């Protein structure tokens, strides 16, 4: 590939990223807490705002142990998810997964755990949060044998509409 093509590809990628970021920022309401960002805060992530941190602190104030207990509960939930994924992909041989309400990516995403156990695993992530969409590129990394896709929708999206949703994918194959 010559230098001009490399520069053109880099400019195209940057333009696409800028367009995505602009779209997200025009739809992002940082004055209202969002469950995905509150969860991110409880996991120790950085993709949250003051309103999300305040909501997490208010919401966990009535728990014995407060915010630290809430964080421990969220970490336990993530550990359970990873354990369940290893069992499903490993012992039970499941190879296709649907993650509805994906949330902001972290280190132990469904496709990471499933594909560590069974590299041919295929995962579809579904969420309608613009912050999650902005991070969808993280969810679209896959093993060569497997595949991941991201669909902007909710669990209330009718199935015919769901099938027509724009999808970002690591695989050129058709999904069943």
N, C-alpha and C positions, 0 to 999 in steps of 0.2 A: 504494500500500500504506500503510495507516495505521500509526501508531507502535506500537500494541499488537501488530500482526502482525509487525512488524520485531523487536520485543523477543522475542516468542514464538519466531520463527525463530532468533534468535541464541541463546536459551536452549536450544532443541532441538539446534542445532549443537554448542554447548558440551557438553551432556549426552552426545551421541554421541561426541565426542572424548574426554571423560573416561572413558566406558565402554570405548572402544578402548584408551586408555592403561592403564587398570586391568587389562584382559585381558592386554595385553602384559607389564606388570610382574609379573603373577602367573606368567607362563610364561618369563620372562627369567632365565637363569642367568648371572650375571656372574662366577661363580667359574671358569668354563670358557671358554677361547678359542673364538671362532666364526669360521669362514673369511670370512664377509661382513664382520665387524667388523675382522679382521686386514687384509683387502684395503682397507677404508675407511681404516684407519690408514696403510697404505702409500701411498694416494693423497693423504694429507694431510687427510682428513676428520676430523670431530669426533665421529662416532657410534661410538665404541669405548671400551673400558675398559682399565685397567692390565693385566689378564690378556691382552688382545688385543695390546697393545703389546709386552709381554714375549715373547709367542709369535712375533711378527714379528721381534723382535731375535734370539731364539734360532734361529729358522728360517733367518735370513739370515746368521748368524755364519759358516757354512762357505762362503759365497759370496765369491769374490774381490771386494773392495769393500764387503762387508757390507751393512748396511741401505740405504746409498745406492744400491748396485747393484740391490737388490730393488725399491726405489722407481722406479728408472729402468726396470726390466723391466715393472713394472705400468703405468707411464705409456706405455711402448711398446705394450703390449697394448691399452690403451684407444685409442691413436692408430690402431692397426690396425683395431680394431672400427669406429671412426668412418669410416675410409677404406673398409672393406668395405661398411658400410651405405650410404655415398654411391654406391658403384659399383652395389650391388644395386638401390637405389631409383632411381638416375639412369639409368645406362647400360643396365641389364638390365630395368628396368620392374617389379621386384618391388614389390607393394603390401601384402602381408600378412607379418607377422613374428611368430615365437614365441620369446620370450626365457626359457629355462629356467634357473633358478638366478640370478635377477635381481640379487640383492645390493642393497646400500644405494644409493639414488639419488645420482648426482653430475651434474655439468654436461652430460655428453655421453651421456645415456641413449639407448637405441635409438630411442625414438619421437621424441626431439628431433632427432637426426641424420636419421632417415628422413623426417620431416615437413618439415624444412628443405629437403630435396632434392625430395620429392614430398608435398605437403600432404595428399593423400588416403590416405596410408599408414595401415594399421591394425596395431596392435601388441598382443599379449597377453603380459603378464608372468606368470611362474609362479615362486613361491617358497613355502617353508613356514617361513621364519624370522620370529618375532614382531617383531624389530626392522625387518625389511623391510616387514612388514605395517603397522607404525606409520608408516612413511614412504610408504606406497602412494599417499597423496593427491598426492604430488609426481609419481608416475608416471602419474597420471590426468589430467594436463593435456594437451590435444590441440588441434590445429588444428580449425576448424569442419568442414573437409572430411574429416578423418581421424577416428580413434577409438583409444582405448587402453582396455585392461581388465587387471585384476589377478585372478589365481586363486590361492588357497592350495592348493598341491599340490606333488608332487615328480615327477621323471621316472619314478619307480617306481609312480605312481598309475595303476591300470588305466584304460584309455580310457573305458569306460562311466561310471566314477566321476568321472573328470576332467571329462566333459561336464556332470555334475550339480553340480560344485563351485560354492559361492557365488562370485559374481563381482561385482566393482565395475567399473563401466564409465562412460565419458564418452558413450556412444552408446546411444540407445534401440533402435537397429536390432538385429536378430538377427544373430549372428555365424555365418558358414558353418561 
